[in-house]
């Protein structure tokens, strides 16, 4: 595989990089605005910075039909010799995972695939901590909540679920960065209150590096930890001072071309060397319950409102059974599997379902 002492990253040359569609808020208004020569210069500058900081770079050949293939962070999540192959939310990027799987398999990685119907966008939403045997996991825009359980079982790691609530920060790696000495750099405005509590419960105050909005919008959290260096696009003097106090040196690389597409330093690399910390074991904090809904579910879009309520609460669902009434006055019955990141949110969500007009809800089976 790769030398254990040397951070190694997979990159894809920006030969065909451009903004051809809008699948995140950053892309809107930037269609056709990229400068190919400038993007190439910036990409090479990042690769050079990684090598100067003691890292190694491997490359995968770009595909002319995949303008976002340059963002290799999203194609897989790796621990040891295992790689979980991504499934992208947006169809425009799905073939990228197939190219990456072929490349990773050829280098000796064992591939794991997601069950059909789940999305997971690699290290965009799965970031391994450098000191704790856990993976920080985001959901809300691109990665399915239930995929966190699959990742825990495949990687044999604890997964700590964090909900993203700001569409500008659609992946975890644009608003949170675990650093090599055990610090975690993050932007609070990207998370809900429960997720901020989860971060604070695991990271002691001296190791929390809170990033302000200006730095966050410059993608300061989309940083690459490499030894004692933190490689990023831009950081304010305040953030640089905070990182220096924590024992890091900041390496700035102009990546403005890639920000037009909603990515920066960390988006452009896939760490290939993710040694397993010990002890480690599969652990996921998701909770679930089976909920039986009974009422005039088809009248006034009651069932649709119920499902919207589940997702608005930050949960996900499977419709396990649906028995519609044959006439307008007949009662319909649906059985849902509701999945939540915490027991408290699960209870709040099932209670809210029961409070919907025209609806009777009963929690039949809960898991803790």
Secondary structure, DSSP 8 states (H G I E B T S, - for coil): ---TTS-EEEEE--TT----S-SSTTTTT-TT---HHHHHHHHHHHHHHHHHTT-EEEEE---TT-TTTT-GGGSEEEETTEEEE-B-SSGGGHHHHHHHHHHHHHTT-EEE---TT--B-GGGTEEE-SSSSEEEEEESSSS-TTHHHHHHHHHTSEEEEEEB--TTS-SGGGTEEE-TTS-EEE-GGGB-HHHHHHHHHHS-GGGEEE--HHHHHTTTTS-EEETTEEEES---HHHHHHHHHTT-EEEE---HHHHTTT--TGGG-EES-----SS---EE--EEEEEEEEE-TTGGGHHHHHHHHHHHTT-EEEEEEEE--SSTTS-EEEEEEEEESSHHHHHHHHHHHHHSTTEEEEEEEEE-
